[in-house]
Amino acid sequence: MNRPKAVLAEDHLLIQEAMRLELRREVEVVATVQDGAAALEAVARHQPDVLLLDVSLPKVNGITVAQQVKQSWPELKILFVSAQSDRAYVEQAFRSGANGYVLKGSISSELRQAIREVLEGRSYRSPVLA
């Protein structure tokens, strides 16, 4: 069975590794990057099924990355994984094209479910944000 392909854009290496470990059985992480410019390059190169994206990335922020990705690859699913819980960030993420938003503090309990939801065409928002 083919696992969905994911690009992981996260500038904190410990969180990046925690996410990779959490997802190892569910998705194939085809690239991990630490800034927004590299995320755009990785999406173009690997054509993933889902982009896991932090809001706060160096060089090009996650909101801008999402907007640019959706222009070129409108079918690509974007799941923000962020420490930002402020409603303004969440709403801005969805306006930029996000399919889901998970808080970093909920990675172990929500990330796999969130990916399944967005890949099946539904949106996902961490329950504490609802």
N, CA, C and O atoms as a GROMACS GRO file, in nm:
protein
  520
    1MET      N    1   0.083  -0.118   0.000
    1MET     CA    2   0.000   0.000   0.000
    1MET      C    3   0.088   0.125   0.000
    1MET      O    4   0.180   0.137   0.080
    2ASN      N    5   0.059   0.218  -0.090
    2ASN     CA    6   0.135   0.342  -0.097
    2ASN      C    7   0.091   0.438   0.012
    2ASN      O    8  -0.027   0.468   0.028
    3ARG      N    9   0.188   0.485   0.086
    3ARG     CA   10   0.160   0.585   0.187
    3ARG      C   11   0.162   0.723   0.122
    3ARG      O   12   0.236   0.745   0.026
    4PRO      N   13   0.081   0.815   0.173
    4PRO     CA   14   0.084   0.952   0.121
    4PRO      C   15   0.222   1.013   0.143
    4PRO      O   16   0.290   0.982   0.241
    5LYS      N   17   0.263   1.099   0.052
    5LYS     CA   18   0.391   1.168   0.063
    5LYS      C   19   0.371   1.303   0.132
    5LYS      O   20   0.272   1.372   0.108
    6ALA      N   21   0.467   1.337   0.217
    6ALA     CA   22   0.458   1.464   0.290
    6ALA      C   23   0.590   1.538   0.285
    6ALA      O   24   0.698   1.478   0.288
    7VAL      N   25   0.580   1.670   0.277
    7VAL     CA   26   0.693   1.759   0.300
    7VAL      C   27   0.669   1.823   0.435
    7VAL      O   28   0.559   1.869   0.464
    8LEU      N   29   0.772   1.826   0.518
    8LEU     CA   30   0.765   1.878   0.654
    8LEU      C   31   0.850   2.004   0.664
    8LEU      O   32   0.972   1.997   0.652
    9ALA      N   33   0.785   2.119   0.685
    9ALA     CA   34   0.854   2.247   0.697
    9ALA      C   35   0.845   2.296   0.840
    9ALA      O   36   0.742   2.349   0.883
   10GLU      N   37   0.953   2.279   0.913
   10GLU     CA   38   0.959   2.313   1.056
   10GLU      C   39   1.101   2.355   1.089
   10GLU      O   40   1.195   2.280   1.060
   11ASP      N   41   1.119   2.473   1.148
   11ASP     CA   42   1.254   2.521   1.174
   11ASP      C   43   1.315   2.473   1.305
   11ASP      O   44   1.435   2.490   1.325
   12HIS      N   45   1.238   2.414   1.393
   12HIS     CA   46   1.292   2.359   1.517
   12HIS      C   47   1.318   2.210   1.499
   12HIS      O   48   1.224   2.132   1.479
   13LEU      N   49   1.444   2.172   1.505
   13LEU     CA   50   1.481   2.034   1.473
   13LEU      C   51   1.419   1.930   1.567
   13LEU      O   52   1.383   1.821   1.522
   14LEU      N   53   1.405   1.962   1.694
   14LEU     CA   54   1.344   1.865   1.787
   14LEU      C   55   1.197   1.840   1.752
   14LEU      O   56   1.151   1.726   1.756
   15ILE      N   57   1.125   1.944   1.719
   15ILE     CA   58   0.985   1.928   1.680
   15ILE      C   59   0.976   1.857   1.546
   15ILE      O   60   0.889   1.773   1.525
   16GLN      N   61   1.065   1.892   1.456
   16GLN     CA   62   1.069   1.824   1.326
   16GLN      C   63   1.088   1.672   1.345
   16GLN      O   64   1.019   1.593   1.281
   17GLU      N   65   1.180   1.635   1.431
   17GLU     CA   66   1.205   1.493   1.454
   17GLU      C   67   1.087   1.426   1.525
   17GLU      O   68   1.053   1.312   1.493
   18ALA      N   69   1.025   1.494   1.619
   18ALA     CA   70   0.907   1.438   1.687
   18ALA      C   71   0.795   1.414   1.587
   18ALA      O   72   0.726   1.312   1.593
   19MET      N   73   0.776   1.506   1.495
   19MET     CA   74   0.672   1.490   1.394
   19MET      C   75   0.705   1.374   1.301
   19MET      O   76   0.617   1.294   1.266
   20ARG      N   77   0.829   1.365   1.261
   20ARG     CA   78   0.871   1.257   1.172
   20ARG      C   79   0.848   1.121   1.239
   20ARG      O   80   0.798   1.028   1.175
   21LEU      N   81   0.882   1.110   1.366
   21LEU     CA   82   0.861   0.984   1.439
   21LEU      C   83   0.713   0.952   1.454
   21LEU      O   84   0.672   0.837   1.440
   22GLU      N   85   0.634   1.053   1.481
   22GLU     CA   86   0.490   1.033   1.497
   22GLU      C   87   0.425   0.983   1.367
   22GLU      O   88   0.328   0.907   1.370
   23LEU      N   89   0.479   1.026   1.256
   23LEU     CA   90   0.418   0.996   1.126
   23LEU      C   91   0.479   0.876   1.053
   23LEU      O   92   0.429   0.838   0.948
   24ARG      N   93   0.582   0.818   1.106
   24ARG     CA   94   0.661   0.721   1.029
   24ARG      C   95   0.582   0.605   0.972
   24ARG      O   96   0.621   0.549   0.869
   25ARG      N   97   0.472   0.566   1.033
   25ARG     CA   98   0.393   0.454   0.982
   25ARG      C   99   0.280   0.498   0.888
   25ARG      O  100   0.226   0.417   0.813
   26GLU      N  101   0.246   0.625   0.893
   26GLU     CA  102   0.129   0.673   0.818
   26GLU      C  103   0.164   0.743   0.688
   26GLU      O  104   0.091   0.729   0.589
   27VAL      N  105   0.273   0.817   0.686
   27VAL     CA  106   0.310   0.891   0.566
   27VAL      C  107   0.458   0.871   0.536
   27VAL      O  108   0.537   0.836   0.624
   28GLU      N  109   0.493   0.895   0.412
   28GLU     CA  110   0.633   0.894   0.372
   28GLU      C  111   0.680   1.039   0.369
   28GLU      O  112   0.637   1.116   0.283
   29VAL      N  113   0.766   1.076   0.462
   29VAL     CA  114   0.820   1.211   0.464
   29VAL      C  115   0.930   1.217   0.359
   29VAL      O  116   1.038   1.161   0.378
   30VAL      N  117   0.902   1.284   0.248
   30VAL     CA  118   0.996   1.287   0.136
   30VAL      C  119   1.098   1.401   0.148
   30VAL      O  120   1.200   1.400   0.080
   31ALA      N  121   1.069   1.500   0.234
   31ALA     CA  122   1.164   1.610   0.255
   31ALA      C  123   1.131   1.678   0.387
   31ALA      O  124   1.015   1.693   0.424
   32THR      N  125   1.236   1.718   0.457
   32THR     CA  126   1.223   1.803   0.574
   32THR      C  127   1.305   1.928   0.547
   32THR      O  128   1.420   1.920   0.505
   33VAL      N  129   1.245   2.043   0.573
   33VAL     CA  130   1.312   2.170   0.546
   33VAL      C  131   1.292   2.262   0.665
   33VAL      O  132   1.203   2.242   0.747
   34GLN      N  133   1.378   2.364   0.673
   34GLN     CA  134   1.375   2.452   0.789
   34GLN      C  135   1.338   2.596   0.757
   34GLN      O  136   1.341   2.681   0.846
   35ASP      N  137   1.303   2.625   0.633
   35ASP     CA  138   1.259   2.761   0.600
   35ASP      C  139   1.158   2.757   0.486
   35ASP      O  140   1.144   2.656   0.417
   36GLY      N  141   1.088   2.868   0.468
   36GLY     CA  142   0.981   2.874   0.371
   36GLY      C  143   1.028   2.863   0.227
   36GLY      O  144   0.960   2.801   0.145
   37ALA      N  145   1.142   2.922   0.194
   37ALA     CA  146   1.194   2.912   0.057
   37ALA      C  147   1.223   2.767   0.023
   37ALA      O  148   1.191   2.721  -0.087
   38ALA      N  149   1.284   2.695   0.115
   38ALA     CA  150   1.314   2.553   0.094
   38ALA      C  151   1.185   2.471   0.085
   38ALA      O  152   1.180   2.370   0.013
   39ALA      N  153   1.081   2.512   0.156
   39ALA     CA  154   0.952   2.442   0.149
   39ALA      C  155   0.895   2.453   0.008
   39ALA      O  156   0.846   2.354  -0.047
   40LEU      N  157   0.901   2.571  -0.050
   40LEU     CA  158   0.851   2.589  -0.187
   40LEU      C  159   0.928   2.503  -0.286
   40LEU      O  160   0.870   2.441  -0.375
   41GLU      N  161   1.060   2.498  -0.270
   41GLU     CA  162   1.143   2.414  -0.357
   41GLU      C  163   1.110   2.266  -0.339
   41GLU      O  164   1.101   2.192  -0.436
   42ALA      N  165   1.092   2.224  -0.214
   42ALA     CA  166   1.063   2.082  -0.186
   42ALA      C  167   0.928   2.041  -0.243
   42ALA      O  168   0.914   1.930  -0.294
   43VAL      N  169   0.829   2.128  -0.235
   43VAL     CA  170   0.698   2.097  -0.292
   43VAL      C  171   0.710   2.082  -0.443
   43VAL      O  172   0.654   1.988  -0.500
   44ALA      N  173   0.782   2.172  -0.507
   44ALA     CA  174   0.799   2.164  -0.652
   44ALA      C  175   0.873   2.037  -0.692
   44ALA      O  176   0.839   1.974  -0.792
   45ARG      N  177   0.972   2.000  -0.616
   45ARG     CA  178   1.054   1.884  -0.649
   45ARG      C  179   0.983   1.752  -0.622
   45ARG      O  180   0.992   1.660  -0.703
   46HIS      N  181   0.912   1.741  -0.510
   46HIS     CA  182   0.857   1.612  -0.466
   46HIS      C  183   0.709   1.592  -0.493
   46HIS      O  184   0.659   1.480  -0.488
   47GLN      N  185   0.636   1.701  -0.521
   47GLN     CA  186   0.492   1.691  -0.547
   47GLN      C  187   0.422   1.606  -0.441
   47GLN      O  188   0.363   1.503  -0.474
   48PRO      N  189   0.428   1.647  -0.314
   48PRO     CA  190   0.369   1.566  -0.206
   48PRO      C  191   0.216   1.571  -0.207
   48PRO      O  192   0.154   1.650  -0.278
   49ASP      N  193   0.158   1.485  -0.126
   49ASP     CA  194   0.013   1.486  -0.106
   49ASP      C  195  -0.026   1.587   0.000
   49ASP      O  196  -0.136   1.642  -0.004
   50VAL      N  197   0.064   1.611   0.095
   50VAL     CA  198   0.036   1.702   0.205
   50VAL      C  199   0.163   1.778   0.243
   50VAL      O  200   0.274   1.723   0.241
   51LEU      N  201   0.145   1.905   0.276
   51LEU     CA  202   0.253   1.990   0.325
   51LEU      C  203   0.223   2.021   0.471
   51LEU      O  204   0.120   2.080   0.502
   52LEU      N  205   0.313   1.983   0.559
   52LEU     CA  206   0.303   2.016   0.701
   52LEU      C  207   0.387   2.141   0.723
   52LEU      O  208   0.508   2.140   0.697
   53LEU      N  209   0.325   2.246   0.770
   53LEU     CA  210   0.384   2.379   0.761
   53LEU      C  211   0.369   2.456   0.891
   53LEU      O  212   0.260   2.464   0.948
   54ASP      N  213   0.480   2.513   0.936
   54ASP     CA  214   0.475   2.602   1.052
   54ASP      C  215   0.438   2.742   1.005
   54ASP      O  216   0.472   2.780   0.893
   55VAL      N  217   0.368   2.818   1.087
   55VAL     CA  218   0.333   2.955   1.053
   55VAL      C  219   0.460   3.042   1.049
   55VAL      O  220   0.479   3.122   0.958
   56SER      N  221   0.545   3.024   1.150
   56SER     CA  222   0.664   3.108   1.164
   56SER      C  223   0.787   3.035   1.110
   56SER      O  224   0.847   2.953   1.179
   57LEU      N  225   0.822   3.067   0.987
   57LEU     CA  226   0.941   3.009   0.925
   57LEU      C  227   1.033   3.121   0.880
   57LEU      O  228   0.986   3.228   0.842
   58PRO      N  229   1.164   3.097   0.883
   58PRO     CA  230   1.258   3.196   0.830
   58PRO      C  231   1.245   3.209   0.678
   58PRO      O  232   1.189   3.122   0.612
   59LYS      N  233   1.295   3.317   0.625
   59LYS     CA  234   1.301   3.351   0.483
   59LYS      C  235   1.163   3.380   0.423
   59LYS      O  236   1.140   3.492   0.377
   60VAL      N  237   1.073   3.285   0.422
   60VAL     CA  238   0.937   3.306   0.374
   60VAL      C  239   0.843   3.246   0.478
   60VAL      O  240   0.853   3.126   0.507
   61ASN      N  241   0.754   3.325   0.536
   61ASN     CA  242   0.669   3.271   0.642
   61ASN      C  243   0.568   3.170   0.587
   61ASN      O  244   0.542   3.165   0.467
   62GLY      N  245   0.512   3.091   0.677
   62GLY     CA  246   0.422   2.984   0.637
   62GLY      C  247   0.297   3.031   0.565
   62GLY      O  248   0.248   2.962   0.475
   63ILE      N  249   0.245   3.146   0.602
   63ILE     CA  250   0.125   3.199   0.537
   63ILE      C  251   0.154   3.226   0.390
   63ILE      O  252   0.076   3.190   0.302
   64THR      N  253   0.266   3.291   0.363
   64THR     CA  254   0.305   3.320   0.225
   64THR      C  255   0.333   3.192   0.147
   64THR      O  256   0.296   3.181   0.030
   65VAL      N  257   0.397   3.096   0.212
   65VAL     CA  258   0.422   2.967   0.147
   65VAL      C  259   0.290   2.904   0.106
   65VAL      O  260   0.275   2.858  -0.008
   66ALA      N  261   0.193   2.901   0.198
   66ALA     CA  262   0.063   2.840   0.168
   66ALA      C  263  -0.004   2.909   0.050
   66ALA      O  264  -0.058   2.842  -0.038
   67GLN      N  265  -0.001   3.041   0.047
   67GLN     CA  266  -0.063   3.116  -0.063
   67GLN      C  267   0.002   3.080  -0.197
   67GLN      O  268  -0.067   3.059  -0.296
   68GLN      N  269   0.134   3.075  -0.199
   68GLN     CA  270   0.206   3.045  -0.323
   68GLN      C  271   0.183   2.900  -0.366
   68GLN      O  272   0.166   2.872  -0.485
   69VAL      N  273   0.182   2.809  -0.270
   69VAL     CA  274   0.159   2.667  -0.302
   69VAL      C  275   0.020   2.649  -0.361
   69VAL      O  276   0.004   2.580  -0.462
   70LYS      N  277  -0.080   2.710  -0.301
   70LYS     CA  278  -0.217   2.694  -0.349
   70LYS      C  279  -0.237   2.752  -0.489
   70LYS      O  280  -0.322   2.704  -0.564
   71GLN      N  281  -0.159   2.854  -0.525
   71GLN     CA  282  -0.168   2.909  -0.660
   71GLN      C  283  -0.117   2.809  -0.764
   71GLN      O  284  -0.176   2.795  -0.871
   72SER      N  285  -0.009   2.740  -0.732
   72SER     CA  286   0.052   2.646  -0.827
   72SER      C  287  -0.003   2.504  -0.816
   72SER      O  288  -0.012   2.433  -0.917
   73TRP      N  289  -0.038   2.463  -0.696
   73TRP     CA  290  -0.087   2.327  -0.671
   73TRP      C  291  -0.212   2.332  -0.585
   73TRP      O  292  -0.207   2.300  -0.466
   74PRO      N  293  -0.325   2.372  -0.642
   74PRO     CA  294  -0.446   2.393  -0.562
   74PRO      C  295  -0.498   2.266  -0.493
   74PRO      O  296  -0.571   2.275  -0.395
   75GLU      N  297  -0.461   2.150  -0.543
   75GLU     CA  298  -0.509   2.025  -0.484
   75GLU      C  299  -0.423   1.978  -0.366
   75GLU      O  300  -0.465   1.890  -0.290
   76LEU      N  301  -0.304   2.035  -0.350
   76LEU     CA  302  -0.216   1.996  -0.240
   76LEU      C  303  -0.280   2.031  -0.107
   76LEU      O  304  -0.329   2.143  -0.089
   77LYS      N  305  -0.281   1.938  -0.014
   77LYS     CA  306  -0.337   1.962   0.119
   77LYS      C  307  -0.230   2.027   0.206
   77LYS      O  308  -0.114   1.985   0.206
   78ILE      N  309  -0.270   2.130   0.278
   78ILE     CA  310  -0.179   2.203   0.367
   78ILE      C  311  -0.231   2.192   0.509
   78ILE      O  312  -0.344   2.229   0.539
   79LEU      N  313  -0.145   2.141   0.595
   79LEU     CA  314  -0.176   2.129   0.737
   79LEU      C  315  -0.075   2.211   0.816
   79LEU      O  316   0.043   2.178   0.822
   80PHE      N  317  -0.123   2.319   0.876
   80PHE     CA  318  -0.036   2.399   0.961
   80PHE      C  319  -0.017   2.327   1.094
   80PHE      O  320  -0.112   2.275   1.152
   81VAL      N  321   0.107   2.326   1.140
   81VAL     CA  322   0.140   2.271   1.272
   81VAL      C  323   0.216   2.383   1.341
   81VAL      O  324   0.331   2.412   1.308
   82SER      N  325   0.152   2.446   1.438
   82SER     CA  326   0.206   2.570   1.492
   82SER      C  327   0.184   2.581   1.642
   82SER      O  328   0.093   2.520   1.699
   83ALA      N  329   0.271   2.659   1.705
   83ALA     CA  330   0.253   2.693   1.846
   83ALA      C  331   0.158   2.811   1.861
   83ALA      O  332   0.112   2.840   1.972
   84GLN      N  333   0.129   2.880   1.752
   84GLN     CA  334   0.043   2.998   1.754
   84GLN      C  335  -0.103   2.957   1.768
   84GLN      O  336  -0.160   2.895   1.678
   85SER      N  337  -0.163   2.990   1.880
   85SER     CA  338  -0.303   2.956   1.902
   85SER      C  339  -0.397   3.076   1.890
   85SER      O  340  -0.519   3.061   1.902
   86ASP      N  341  -0.341   3.193   1.868
   86ASP     CA  342  -0.421   3.314   1.854
   86ASP      C  343  -0.515   3.299   1.734
   86ASP      O  344  -0.473   3.257   1.627
   87ARG      N  345  -0.640   3.335   1.754
   87ARG     CA  346  -0.742   3.320   1.650
   87ARG      C  347  -0.703   3.388   1.519
   87ARG      O  348  -0.734   3.338   1.411
   88ALA      N  349  -0.635   3.502   1.528
   88ALA     CA  350  -0.594   3.574   1.408
   88ALA      C  351  -0.500   3.490   1.321
   88ALA      O  352  -0.514   3.489   1.199
   89TYR      N  353  -0.405   3.420   1.383
   89TYR     CA  354  -0.315   3.332   1.308
   89TYR      C  355  -0.392   3.218   1.243
   89TYR      O  356  -0.370   3.186   1.126
   90VAL      N  357  -0.481   3.158   1.318
   90VAL     CA  358  -0.557   3.044   1.267
   90VAL      C  359  -0.642   3.087   1.148
   90VAL      O  360  -0.643   3.019   1.045
   91GLU      N  361  -0.713   3.197   1.161
   91GLU     CA  362  -0.797   3.244   1.052
   91GLU      C  363  -0.714   3.283   0.930
   91GLU      O  364  -0.753   3.256   0.816
   92GLN      N  365  -0.601   3.346   0.954
   92GLN     CA  366  -0.513   3.382   0.843
   92GLN      C  367  -0.461   3.257   0.772
   92GLN      O  368  -0.450   3.256   0.650
   93ALA      N  369  -0.430   3.154   0.848
   93ALA     CA  370  -0.384   3.028   0.789
   93ALA      C  371  -0.491   2.969   0.697
   93ALA      O  372  -0.461   2.926   0.586
   94PHE      N  373  -0.615   2.967   0.743
   94PHE     CA  374  -0.722   2.912   0.660
   94PHE      C  375  -0.749   3.000   0.537
   94PHE      O  376  -0.779   2.949   0.429
   95ARG      N  377  -0.740   3.132   0.553
   95ARG     CA  378  -0.757   3.221   0.437
   95ARG      C  379  -0.647   3.201   0.333
   95ARG      O  380  -0.668   3.222   0.214
   96SER      N  381  -0.530   3.160   0.380
   96SER     CA  382  -0.417   3.139   0.287
   96SER      C  383  -0.427   3.007   0.212
   96SER      O  384  -0.349   2.982   0.120
   97GLY      N  385  -0.522   2.923   0.251
   97GLY     CA  386  -0.539   2.796   0.180
   97GLY      C  387  -0.523   2.672   0.264
   97GLY      O  388  -0.524   2.561   0.212
   98ALA      N  389  -0.507   2.688   0.394
   98ALA     CA  390  -0.489   2.572   0.482
   98ALA      C  391  -0.611   2.481   0.480
   98ALA      O  392  -0.725   2.526   0.468
   99ASN      N  393  -0.585   2.354   0.492
   99ASN     CA  394  -0.690   2.253   0.508
   99ASN      C  395  -0.704   2.212   0.653
   99ASN      O  396  -0.804   2.153   0.693
  100GLY      N  397  -0.603   2.244   0.733
  100GLY     CA  398  -0.608   2.208   0.874
  100GLY      C  399  -0.507   2.287   0.955
  100GLY      O  400  -0.415   2.349   0.901
  101TYR      N  401  -0.527   2.282   1.089
  101TYR     CA  402  -0.441   2.356   1.181
  101TYR      C  403  -0.432   2.278   1.311
  101TYR      O  404  -0.532   2.256   1.378
  102VAL      N  405  -0.311   2.236   1.346
  102VAL     CA  406  -0.286   2.158   1.467
  102VAL      C  407  -0.187   2.235   1.554
  102VAL      O  408  -0.088   2.288   1.504
  103LEU      N  409  -0.213   2.240   1.682
  103LEU     CA  410  -0.118   2.302   1.773
  103LEU      C  411  -0.003   2.206   1.802
  103LEU      O  412  -0.024   2.085   1.816
  104LYS      N  413   0.118   2.259   1.811
  104LYS     CA  414   0.235   2.175   1.835
  104LYS      C  415   0.222   2.096   1.964
  104LYS      O  416   0.273   1.984   1.972
  105GLY      N  417   0.156   2.150   2.063
  105GLY     CA  418   0.138   2.078   2.189
  105GLY      C  419   0.048   1.958   2.176
  105GLY      O  420   0.038   1.877   2.269
  106SER      N  421  -0.018   1.944   2.062
  106SER     CA  422  -0.111   1.832   2.039
  106SER      C  423  -0.061   1.734   1.934
  106SER      O  424  -0.137   1.650   1.886
  107ILE      N  425   0.065   1.743   1.898
  107ILE     CA  426   0.119   1.659   1.791
  107ILE      C  427   0.092   1.511   1.819
  107ILE      O  428   0.043   1.440   1.732
  108SER      N  429   0.125   1.465   1.939
  108SER     CA  430   0.113   1.321   1.966
  108SER      C  431  -0.031   1.272   1.967
  108SER      O  432  -0.056   1.155   1.938
  109SER      N  433  -0.124   1.358   1.999
  109SER     CA  434  -0.263   1.313   2.006
  109SER      C  435  -0.347   1.346   1.883
  109SER      O  436  -0.453   1.287   1.863
  110GLU      N  437  -0.302   1.440   1.800
  110GLU     CA  438  -0.387   1.486   1.690
  110GLU      C  439  -0.327   1.478   1.550
  110GLU      O  440  -0.402   1.476   1.452
  111LEU      N  441  -0.197   1.473   1.537
  111LEU     CA  442  -0.136   1.491   1.406
  111LEU      C  443  -0.179   1.385   1.305
  111LEU      O  444  -0.214   1.419   1.192
  112ARG      N  445  -0.178   1.260   1.343
  112ARG     CA  446  -0.215   1.154   1.248
  112ARG      C  447  -0.361   1.168   1.205
  112ARG      O  448  -0.393   1.153   1.087
  113GLN      N  449  -0.449   1.197   1.300
  113GLN     CA  450  -0.591   1.215   1.267
  113GLN      C  451  -0.609   1.336   1.174
  113GLN      O  452  -0.685   1.330   1.078
  114ALA      N  453  -0.538   1.444   1.203
  114ALA     CA  454  -0.550   1.564   1.121
  114ALA      C  455  -0.507   1.536   0.977
  114ALA      O  456  -0.571   1.583   0.883
  115ILE      N  457  -0.400   1.462   0.959
  115ILE     CA  458  -0.354   1.429   0.824
  115ILE      C  459  -0.458   1.344   0.753
  115ILE      O  460  -0.489   1.368   0.636
  116ARG      N  461  -0.513   1.245   0.821
  116ARG     CA  462  -0.617   1.162   0.759
  116ARG      C  463  -0.736   1.248   0.716
  116ARG      O  464  -0.788   1.231   0.606
  117GLU      N  465  -0.778   1.338   0.803
  117GLU     CA  466  -0.894   1.424   0.774
  117GLU      C  467  -0.869   1.509   0.649
  117GLU      O  468  -0.953   1.514   0.560
  118VAL      N  469  -0.754   1.577   0.643
  118VAL     CA  470  -0.730   1.665   0.530
  118VAL      C  471  -0.709   1.586   0.400
  118VAL      O  472  -0.750   1.631   0.293
  119LEU      N  473  -0.646   1.470   0.409
  119LEU     CA  474  -0.628   1.388   0.288
  119LEU      C  475  -0.761   1.333   0.236
  119LEU      O  476  -0.774   1.304   0.117
  120GLU      N  477  -0.858   1.320   0.325
  120GLU     CA  478  -0.991   1.274   0.283
  120GLU      C  479  -1.082   1.389   0.241
  120GLU      O  480  -1.200   1.369   0.214
  121GLY      N  481  -1.025   1.510   0.235
  121GLY     CA  482  -1.101   1.623   0.184
  121GLY      C  483  -1.175   1.704   0.288
  121GLY      O  484  -1.253   1.793   0.254
  122ARG      N  485  -1.153   1.674   0.415
  122ARG     CA  486  -1.217   1.751   0.521
  122ARG      C  487  -1.117   1.848   0.582
  122ARG      O  488  -0.996   1.834   0.563
  123SER      N  489  -1.167   1.946   0.653
  123SER     CA  490  -1.076   2.036   0.723
  123SER      C  491  -1.060   1.987   0.866
  123SER      O  492  -1.142   1.911   0.918
  124TYR      N  493  -0.952   2.031   0.928
  124TYR     CA  494  -0.926   1.991   1.066
  124TYR      C  495  -0.876   2.113   1.141
  124TYR      O  496  -0.798   2.193   1.089
  125ARG      N  497  -0.922   2.125   1.264
  125ARG     CA  498  -0.878   2.233   1.354
  125ARG      C  499  -0.866   2.170   1.492
  125ARG      O  500  -0.958   2.103   1.537
  126SER      N  501  -0.753   2.192   1.559
  126SER     CA  502  -0.738   2.140   1.695
  126SER      C  503  -0.861   2.179   1.776
  126SER      O  504  -0.903   2.294   1.772
  127PRO      N  505  -0.918   2.084   1.851
  127PRO     CA  506  -1.041   2.112   1.925
  127PRO      C  507  -1.033   2.233   2.018
  127PRO      O  508  -1.134   2.302   2.037
  128VAL      N  509  -0.917   2.260   2.075
  128VAL     CA  510  -0.905   2.375   2.164
  128VAL      C  511  -0.918   2.508   2.089
  128VAL      O  512  -0.937   2.612   2.151
  129LEU      N  513  -0.908   2.504   1.957
  129LEU     CA  514  -0.922   2.624   1.876
  129LEU      C  515  -1.066   2.648   1.830
  129LEU      O  516  -1.099   2.757   1.782
  130ALA      N  517  -1.149   2.548   1.845
  130ALA     CA  518  -1.288   2.559   1.795
  130ALA      C  519  -1.371   2.654   1.877
  130ALA      O  520  -1.489   2.674   1.848
   0.00000   0.00000   0.00000
